[in-house]
């Protein structure tokens, strides 16, 4: 089979079956068999809660535990570590939209009606649409927006 994960690819033993390879790594071939859903869920939960309430130990089936010995736990640990890493934000705005918003703010400030009449407003956005685009830019790049506004204020101070 084609293996997407490099961790699994490196631990794969071609002489073993798919099921045996995945079992050695602590992974499941069939998620329905790995985490079975009891048909009588209420009965199961009530028995479990009753035993816990009485202080009895809840035992699992020993035959199942002996059957699934994880021989390559490092694969599972590496995959868990990789999954726990924070996801990189891939959402960004187009360079054209950023330039458009910066141009409008630079030339018109907060006057959205003027922005709507500007010759660079190619798509004939209404003042509300322009305001929404500016707010999207503020939300995506808050620090860049603050720096941009600060530089505009600095330019005004220098001109006076």
Z-matrix of the N, CA and C atoms (Angstrom, degrees):
N
C 1 1.452
C 2 1.527 1 110.75
N 3 1.325 2 116.03 1 154.09
C 4 1.465 3 119.34 2 176.59
C 5 1.524 4 108.09 3 -80.16
N 6 1.327 5 115.76 4 130.38
C 7 1.461 6 121.05 5 -174.84
C 8 1.518 7 109.43 6 -110.85
N 9 1.321 8 116.01 7 121.52
C 10 1.458 9 120.86 8 -178.23
C 11 1.522 10 111.57 9 -80.08
N 12 1.302 11 117.32 10 -40.42
C 13 1.460 12 121.64 11 -175.65
C 14 1.523 13 110.79 12 -80.36
N 15 1.323 14 115.91 13 129.59
C 16 1.466 15 119.83 14 179.72
C 17 1.528 16 110.93 15 -67.74
N 18 1.338 17 117.18 16 -31.58
C 19 1.462 18 120.81 17 179.43
C 20 1.529 19 110.38 18 -62.75
N 21 1.311 20 115.92 19 -45.75
C 22 1.465 21 120.27 20 179.98
C 23 1.529 22 109.88 21 -68.30
N 24 1.332 23 116.58 22 -40.95
C 25 1.462 24 120.99 23 -178.39
C 26 1.527 25 111.54 24 -59.22
N 27 1.347 26 116.94 25 -40.92
C 28 1.462 27 120.25 26 -177.98
C 29 1.530 28 112.35 27 -73.49
N 30 1.328 29 117.20 28 -29.44
C 31 1.465 30 120.19 29 -178.64
C 32 1.529 31 112.38 30 -91.22
N 33 1.310 32 117.51 31 -3.38
C 34 1.467 33 121.91 32 -175.12
C 35 1.526 34 111.02 33 -70.33
N 36 1.321 35 115.52 34 136.05
C 37 1.465 36 121.48 35 176.72
C 38 1.532 37 107.54 36 -112.40
N 39 1.335 38 117.91 37 110.01
C 40 1.469 39 119.70 38 -175.46
C 41 1.528 40 114.11 39 -65.20
N 42 1.319 41 117.70 40 -16.96
C 43 1.467 42 119.39 41 -179.71
C 44 1.527 43 112.08 42 -81.14
N 45 1.354 44 117.23 43 -11.65
C 46 1.467 45 120.69 44 -179.54
C 47 1.525 46 109.89 45 -101.87
N 48 1.322 47 115.35 46 162.82
C 49 1.461 48 120.52 47 177.88
C 50 1.530 49 109.60 48 -76.16
N 51 1.321 50 115.68 49 166.84
C 52 1.463 51 121.21 50 178.95
C 53 1.524 52 109.89 51 -60.29
N 54 1.317 53 116.66 52 -47.03
C 55 1.463 54 121.00 53 -178.50
C 56 1.526 55 111.01 54 -61.50
N 57 1.329 56 117.87 55 -42.49
C 58 1.472 57 121.84 56 -178.94
C 59 1.528 58 110.36 57 -67.48
N 60 1.343 59 117.56 58 -42.97
C 61 1.461 60 121.25 59 178.45
C 62 1.527 61 110.92 60 -59.77
N 63 1.323 62 116.36 61 -48.57
C 64 1.465 63 119.77 62 -178.75
C 65 1.523 64 111.16 63 -66.17
N 66 1.318 65 118.07 64 -37.88
C 67 1.467 66 121.09 65 178.40
C 68 1.525 67 110.60 66 -64.40
N 69 1.337 68 117.40 67 -38.36
C 70 1.467 69 120.77 68 177.78
C 71 1.525 70 111.60 69 -63.38
N 72 1.328 71 115.97 70 -30.19
C 73 1.469 72 120.34 71 -179.77
C 74 1.525 73 112.35 72 -88.27
N 75 1.307 74 117.53 73 -6.33
C 76 1.458 75 120.91 74 -179.37
C 77 1.516 76 112.53 75 85.28
N 78 1.318 77 116.82 76 18.62
C 79 1.462 78 122.02 77 179.78
C 80 1.520 79 109.55 78 -107.10
N 81 1.316 80 116.07 79 159.52
C 82 1.463 81 120.75 80 -177.22
C 83 1.520 82 110.66 81 -106.28
N 84 1.323 83 115.74 82 142.36
C 85 1.458 84 121.24 83 175.12
C 86 1.521 85 108.75 84 -78.62
N 87 1.318 86 116.08 85 -47.83
C 88 1.457 87 122.28 86 -177.97
C 89 1.526 88 109.03 87 -116.31
N 90 1.328 89 118.23 88 112.27
C 91 1.468 90 119.62 89 -178.40
C 92 1.529 91 113.11 90 -63.87
N 93 1.325 92 117.27 91 -25.92
C 94 1.464 93 119.92 92 179.14
C 95 1.521 94 111.56 93 -69.12
N 96 1.325 95 116.79 94 -32.46
C 97 1.461 96 119.67 95 177.64
C 98 1.523 97 111.19 96 -82.75
N 99 1.326 98 116.75 97 -29.73
C 100 1.463 99 120.55 98 -178.50
C 101 1.522 100 111.29 99 -70.35
N 102 1.320 101 116.65 100 -40.45
C 103 1.461 102 121.68 101 179.49
C 104 1.526 103 107.09 102 -126.04
N 105 1.316 104 116.54 103 81.67
C 106 1.463 105 118.45 104 -177.28
C 107 1.525 106 111.19 105 -70.71
N 108 1.302 107 115.27 106 143.59
C 109 1.459 108 120.96 107 176.95
C 110 1.524 109 106.87 108 -100.38
N 111 1.336 110 117.18 109 116.32
C 112 1.464 111 119.22 110 -178.54
C 113 1.527 112 111.07 111 -65.11
N 114 1.332 113 115.29 112 141.20
C 115 1.459 114 119.83 113 -178.04
C 116 1.518 115 111.12 114 -70.33
N 117 1.311 116 115.23 115 -32.94
C 118 1.464 117 118.83 116 179.26
C 119 1.521 118 107.51 117 -107.30
N 120 1.310 119 115.10 118 70.85
C 121 1.454 120 121.43 119 -173.76
C 122 1.532 121 111.94 120 -60.74
N 123 1.309 122 117.55 121 -42.96
C 124 1.463 123 119.79 122 -179.06
C 125 1.525 124 111.72 123 -63.39
N 126 1.312 125 116.83 124 -42.81
C 127 1.457 126 120.83 125 178.97
C 128 1.523 127 110.36 126 -63.15
N 129 1.306 128 115.87 127 -44.00
C 130 1.462 129 121.42 128 179.28
C 131 1.528 130 110.70 129 -59.88
N 132 1.332 131 116.38 130 -48.88
C 133 1.464 132 120.08 131 -178.43
C 134 1.520 133 111.81 132 -65.88
N 135 1.326 134 116.68 133 -39.72
C 136 1.464 135 118.50 134 -179.40
C 137 1.529 136 110.98 135 -65.57
N 138 1.333 137 118.00 136 -40.85
C 139 1.472 138 120.89 137 176.99
C 140 1.524 139 110.37 138 -63.96
N 141 1.306 140 116.41 139 -42.69
C 142 1.465 141 121.54 140 -179.29
C 143 1.524 142 110.29 141 -62.80
N 144 1.326 143 116.97 142 -48.44
C 145 1.462 144 120.84 143 -179.03
C 146 1.525 145 110.89 144 -65.38
N 147 1.324 146 117.43 145 -35.70
C 148 1.453 147 121.10 146 178.47
C 149 1.527 148 110.16 147 -63.50
N 150 1.336 149 117.15 148 -44.31
C 151 1.462 150 121.14 149 179.75
C 152 1.525 151 111.24 150 -65.68
N 153 1.313 152 116.11 151 -41.06
C 154 1.464 153 119.88 152 179.94
C 155 1.524 154 109.89 153 -66.12
N 156 1.327 155 116.83 154 -40.84
C 157 1.460 156 120.61 155 -179.52
C 158 1.528 157 111.25 156 -64.17
N 159 1.328 158 117.78 157 -32.50
C 160 1.457 159 120.93 158 -179.92
C 161 1.522 160 112.09 159 -86.79
N 162 1.309 161 117.31 160 -1.65
C 163 1.459 162 120.82 161 177.64
C 164 1.509 163 113.81 162 82.96
N 165 1.311 164 117.53 163 12.12
C 166 1.465 165 120.21 164 178.70
C 167 1.522 166 109.02 165 -78.66
N 168 1.308 167 114.49 166 149.74
C 169 1.460 168 118.75 167 176.85
C 170 1.516 169 108.72 168 -81.59
N 171 1.320 170 114.28 169 137.24
C 172 1.456 171 119.23 170 178.10
C 173 1.518 172 106.97 171 -93.58
N 174 1.323 173 117.03 172 121.37
C 175 1.457 174 121.40 173 -175.50
C 176 1.515 175 108.90 174 -101.79
N 177 1.300 176 113.64 175 147.64
C 178 1.459 177 117.60 176 174.67
C 179 1.516 178 108.05 177 -103.13
N 180 1.276 179 116.51 178 166.69
C 181 1.459 180 122.13 179 -176.95
C 182 1.525 181 109.25 180 -70.24
N 183 1.317 182 117.90 181 117.49
C 184 1.460 183 122.93 182 -177.35
C 185 1.513 184 112.73 183 -67.36
N 186 1.316 185 117.17 184 -29.29
C 187 1.464 186 120.20 185 -179.28
C 188 1.525 187 110.46 186 -65.51
N 189 1.323 188 116.26 187 -38.02
C 190 1.467 189 119.94 188 -179.98
C 191 1.515 190 110.79 189 -68.00
N 192 1.337 191 117.21 190 -39.03
C 193 1.456 192 120.19 191 -178.00
C 194 1.520 193 111.04 192 -65.14
N 195 1.318 194 118.02 193 -41.78
C 196 1.455 195 121.28 194 -179.56
C 197 1.518 196 112.02 195 -68.14
N 198 1.305 197 116.63 196 -27.47
C 199 1.449 198 121.26 197 -176.61
C 200 1.531 199 111.85 198 -72.64
N 201 1.329 200 117.39 199 -35.45
C 202 1.460 201 121.74 200 -174.67
C 203 1.519 202 111.01 201 -106.64
N 204 1.301 203 117.65 202 72.61
C 205 1.460 204 121.68 203 176.74
C 206 1.519 205 107.54 204 -87.03
N 207 1.319 206 115.75 205 126.85
C 208 1.461 207 120.74 206 -179.30
C 209 1.517 208 108.11 207 -87.50
N 210 1.323 209 116.38 208 112.71
C 211 1.462 210 121.43 209 -177.83
C 212 1.528 211 111.94 210 -91.31
N 213 1.320 212 117.29 211 -21.29
C 214 1.467 213 121.54 212 -178.52
C 215 1.533 214 109.54 213 -127.05
N 216 1.340 215 117.53 214 69.48
C 217 1.466 216 119.58 215 -176.44
C 218 1.526 217 113.26 216 -68.86
N 219 1.333 218 117.24 217 -20.91
C 220 1.460 219 119.60 218 -178.43
C 221 1.530 220 111.45 219 -62.21
N 222 1.323 221 117.70 220 -30.03
C 223 1.468 222 120.58 221 178.66
C 224 1.517 223 109.61 222 -64.72
N 225 1.318 224 115.70 223 -47.37
C 226 1.455 225 120.81 224 179.80
C 227 1.523 226 110.72 225 -63.95
N 228 1.340 227 117.21 226 -42.47
C 229 1.467 228 121.22 227 179.70
C 230 1.524 229 111.25 228 -63.14
N 231 1.334 230 117.19 229 -43.01
C 232 1.466 231 120.56 230 179.36
C 233 1.522 232 111.30 231 -64.64
N 234 1.331 233 116.27 232 -40.03
C 235 1.465 234 119.64 233 179.73
C 236 1.526 235 111.03 234 -68.28
N 237 1.339 236 117.89 235 -38.70
C 238 1.463 237 120.95 236 176.99
C 239 1.522 238 110.63 237 -64.73
N 240 1.336 239 116.49 238 -41.32
C 241 1.462 240 120.49 239 178.71
C 242 1.526 241 110.39 240 -62.88
N 243 1.321 242 116.21 241 -44.56
C 244 1.463 243 120.79 242 -179.82
C 245 1.527 244 110.84 243 -63.28
N 246 1.326 245 116.94 244 -38.16
C 247 1.462 246 120.84 245 179.94
C 248 1.519 247 111.63 246 -71.43
N 249 1.337 248 117.47 247 -26.50
C 250 1.462 249 119.95 248 -178.03
C 251 1.525 250 112.79 249 -82.06
N 252 1.331 251 117.43 250 -11.71
C 253 1.464 252 119.95 251 179.25
C 254 1.525 253 109.70 252 -66.04
N 255 1.332 254 117.51 253 144.06
C 256 1.465 255 118.93 254 179.43
C 257 1.525 256 110.63 255 -65.43
N 258 1.306 257 114.68 256 142.71
C 259 1.456 258 119.94 257 -177.07
C 260 1.524 259 109.97 258 -78.63
N 261 1.308 260 115.26 259 138.47
C 262 1.454 261 120.88 260 179.83
C 263 1.520 262 108.74 261 -75.67
N 264 1.327 263 116.99 262 135.27
C 265 1.451 264 120.07 263 178.83
C 266 1.521 265 109.24 264 -72.39
N 267 1.299 266 115.65 265 122.33
C 268 1.457 267 119.26 266 179.15
C 269 1.523 268 111.14 267 -105.28
N 270 1.327 269 116.61 268 -2.25
C 271 1.454 270 120.10 269 179.62
C 272 1.521 271 109.40 270 -78.70
N 273 1.300 272 117.00 271 123.87
C 274 1.450 273 120.31 272 175.27
C 275 1.521 274 108.17 273 -144.64
N 276 1.290 275 115.21 274 166.65
C 277 1.459 276 120.55 275 177.26
C 278 1.522 277 108.68 276 -97.82
N 279 1.312 278 115.52 277 155.93
C 280 1.461 279 118.93 278 179.36
C 281 1.527 280 109.51 279 -69.70
N 282 1.303 281 115.21 280 152.04
C 283 1.470 282 120.81 281 179.89
C 284 1.528 283 109.98 282 -61.49
N 285 1.338 284 117.34 283 -35.97
C 286 1.464 285 121.09 284 179.38
C 287 1.524 286 111.33 285 -62.68
N 288 1.331 287 116.65 286 -43.25
C 289 1.464 288 120.20 287 -179.74
C 290 1.524 289 110.73 288 -66.22
N 291 1.320 290 116.96 289 -40.29
C 292 1.468 291 120.58 290 178.58
C 293 1.524 292 110.04 291 -62.53
N 294 1.326 293 116.62 292 -46.05
C 295 1.472 294 120.38 293 179.21
C 296 1.520 295 111.05 294 -63.41
N 297 1.329 296 117.40 295 -40.36
C 298 1.465 297 122.98 296 179.14
C 299 1.529 298 110.61 297 -60.89
N 300 1.322 299 116.00 298 -49.15
C 301 1.470 300 120.77 299 -178.54
C 302 1.525 301 110.55 300 -63.60
N 303 1.328 302 116.78 301 -43.86
C 304 1.468 303 120.15 302 -179.47
C 305 1.531 304 110.76 303 -64.71
N 306 1.317 305 117.11 304 -39.73
C 307 1.466 306 121.05 305 178.23
C 308 1.524 307 110.08 306 -61.65
N 309 1.334 308 115.93 307 -47.32
C 310 1.469 309 120.12 308 -178.32
C 311 1.525 310 111.35 309 -62.53
N 312 1.320 311 117.18 310 -44.33
C 313 1.468 312 120.09 311 179.98
C 314 1.524 313 110.19 312 -66.14
N 315 1.316 314 116.41 313 -40.68
C 316 1.462 315 120.68 314 -177.67
C 317 1.527 316 111.29 315 -64.90
N 318 1.328 317 117.55 316 -39.22
C 319 1.463 318 120.42 317 -175.94
C 320 1.522 319 114.21 318 -90.92
N 321 1.324 320 117.90 319 -25.47
C 322 1.463 321 119.44 320 -173.17
C 323 1.522 322 114.42 321 -125.33
N 324 1.313 323 118.80 322 -4.88
C 325 1.466 324 120.84 323 179.76
C 326 1.513 325 111.29 324 64.86
N 327 1.336 326 116.28 325 -121.12
C 328 1.469 327 121.81 326 -178.62
C 329 1.532 328 112.12 327 -104.44
N 330 1.320 329 118.30 328 10.27
C 331 1.461 330 121.84 329 -177.59
C 332 1.533 331 109.61 330 -86.70
N 333 1.327 332 115.98 331 95.94
C 334 1.458 333 121.13 332 -174.85
C 335 1.526 334 112.04 333 -74.32
N 336 1.334 335 117.77 334 -27.76
C 337 1.469 336 120.03 335 178.21
C 338 1.526 337 110.49 336 -67.43
N 339 1.318 338 116.49 337 -39.44
C 340 1.470 339 120.04 338 175.65
C 341 1.523 340 110.43 339 -64.48
N 342 1.327 341 115.58 340 -40.41
C 343 1.468 342 119.78 341 179.31
C 344 1.526 343 110.59 342 -60.30
N 345 1.338 344 116.69 343 -39.44
C 346 1.462 345 120.95 344 -179.14
C 347 1.526 346 111.05 345 -65.40
N 348 1.343 347 117.55 346 -28.65
C 349 1.464 348 121.51 347 -179.61
C 350 1.526 349 113.06 348 -91.29
N 351 1.318 350 116.89 349 -3.00
C 352 1.465 351 121.12 350 -177.26
C 353 1.532 352 110.44 351 -66.57
N 354 1.332 353 116.50 352 146.55
C 355 1.469 354 120.65 353 -179.02
C 356 1.529 355 112.82 354 -69.22
N 357 1.318 356 117.69 355 -20.11
C 358 1.475 357 121.09 356 178.28
C 359 1.533 358 111.97 357 -82.79
N 360 1.311 359 117.45 358 -3.01
C 361 1.462 360 121.89 359 178.01
C 362 1.532 361 107.83 360 -82.28
N 363 1.331 362 115.41 361 71.49
C 364 1.464 363 121.71 362 -173.15
C 365 1.519 364 112.87 363 -62.76
N 366 1.311 365 117.01 364 -36.31
C 367 1.462 366 120.73 365 -175.95
C 368 1.529 367 112.47 366 -88.46
N 369 1.317 368 116.25 367 8.08
C 370 1.465 369 123.26 368 178.46
C 371 1.529 370 111.31 369 51.27
N 372 1.321 371 114.89 370 50.29
C 373 1.461 372 120.60 371 176.61
C 374 1.519 373 109.42 372 -67.32
N 375 1.329 374 115.68 373 144.37
C 376 1.460 375 120.72 374 175.57
C 377 1.525 376 108.27 375 -78.83
N 378 1.331 377 117.50 376 165.01
C 379 1.471 378 119.28 377 178.18
C 380 1.532 379 112.91 378 -55.03
N 381 1.333 380 117.19 379 -38.89
C 382 1.474 381 119.69 380 179.20
C 383 1.525 382 111.45 381 -66.51
N 384 1.328 383 117.28 382 -39.33
C 385 1.463 384 120.46 383 178.93
C 386 1.525 385 110.72 384 -64.67
N 387 1.326 386 115.94 385 -40.29
C 388 1.467 387 120.02 386 178.53
C 389 1.522 388 109.73 387 -65.44
N 390 1.331 389 116.22 388 -41.89
C 391 1.466 390 120.20 389 178.99
C 392 1.528 391 110.41 390 -61.04
N 393 1.344 392 116.69 391 -41.11
C 394 1.464 393 120.65 392 177.85
C 395 1.526 394 111.29 393 -62.76
N 396 1.326 395 116.70 394 -41.43
C 397 1.465 396 120.21 395 179.30
C 398 1.522 397 110.47 396 -63.64
N 399 1.318 398 116.38 397 -39.80
C 400 1.466 399 120.16 398 178.63
C 401 1.525 400 109.90 399 -66.26
N 402 1.326 401 117.37 400 -40.54
C 403 1.470 402 120.44 401 178.39
C 404 1.529 403 111.61 402 -65.92
N 405 1.319 404 117.23 403 -36.32
C 406 1.469 405 120.42 404 176.10
C 407 1.522 406 109.01 405 -63.17
N 408 1.317 407 116.34 406 -43.27
C 409 1.469 408 120.73 407 178.20
C 410 1.531 409 110.33 408 -61.70
N 411 1.334 410 116.57 409 -42.12
C 412 1.476 411 120.72 410 178.33
C 413 1.529 412 110.64 411 -61.00
N 414 1.339 413 117.22 412 -40.87
C 415 1.464 414 121.00 413 -178.01
C 416 1.522 415 112.73 414 -71.72
N 417 1.328 416 117.10 415 -36.78
C 418 1.464 417 120.25 416 -178.57
C 419 1.520 418 112.22 417 -76.33
N 420 1.320 419 116.58 418 -38.34
C 421 1.466 420 121.07 419 -175.44
C 422 1.534 421 110.38 420 -130.40
N 423 1.337 422 118.76 421 67.65
C 424 1.472 423 120.06 422 -176.24
C 425 1.526 424 113.23 423 -62.83
N 426 1.323 425 117.70 424 -41.36
C 427 1.470 426 119.98 425 -178.44
C 428 1.522 427 110.93 426 -69.48
N 429 1.315 428 116.14 427 -42.51
C 430 1.464 429 120.36 428 178.81
C 431 1.529 430 110.35 429 -62.69
N 432 1.346 431 116.47 430 -38.87
C 433 1.463 432 120.66 431 178.85
C 434 1.530 433 110.64 432 -64.63
N 435 1.335 434 116.73 433 -44.34
C 436 1.470 435 120.14 434 179.11
C 437 1.516 436 111.02 435 -61.68
N 438 1.335 437 116.68 436 -42.92
C 439 1.466 438 120.59 437 178.25
C 440 1.524 439 110.89 438 -63.33
N 441 1.322 440 116.72 439 -39.87
C 442 1.464 441 121.36 440 -179.97
C 443 1.526 442 110.69 441 -64.39
N 444 1.325 443 117.33 442 -45.82
C 445 1.472 444 121.44 443 178.99
C 446 1.523 445 109.98 444 -63.93
N 447 1.341 446 116.71 445 -41.16
C 448 1.470 447 120.31 446 178.48
C 449 1.527 448 110.65 447 -62.65
N 450 1.323 449 117.52 448 -39.95
C 451 1.469 450 119.97 449 179.18
C 452 1.524 451 110.84 450 -68.00
N 453 1.338 452 117.45 451 -34.32
C 454 1.468 453 120.08 452 176.68
C 455 1.522 454 110.80 453 -66.17
N 456 1.336 455 116.37 454 -41.98
C 457 1.471 456 119.93 455 177.91
C 458 1.517 457 110.37 456 -63.86
N 459 1.324 458 116.51 457 -38.68
C 460 1.465 459 121.27 458 179.30
C 461 1.531 460 110.06 459 -64.57
N 462 1.333 461 117.39 460 -40.40
C 463 1.466 462 121.18 461 178.13
C 464 1.520 463 110.73 462 -63.04
N 465 1.346 464 116.84 463 -41.39
C 466 1.467 465 120.37 464 178.62
C 467 1.520 466 110.76 465 -63.98
N 468 1.329 467 116.53 466 -39.64
C 469 1.469 468 120.73 467 179.35
C 470 1.526 469 110.27 468 -65.39
N 471 1.322 470 116.82 469 -39.81
C 472 1.464 471 120.79 470 -179.73
C 473 1.522 472 111.42 471 -67.86
N 474 1.334 473 118.01 472 -34.32
C 475 1.461 474 121.57 473 -179.49
C 476 1.518 475 111.28 474 -70.43
N 477 1.306 476 117.49 475 -31.37
C 478 1.467 477 120.54 476 -178.75
C 479 1.489 478 107.67 477 -83.40
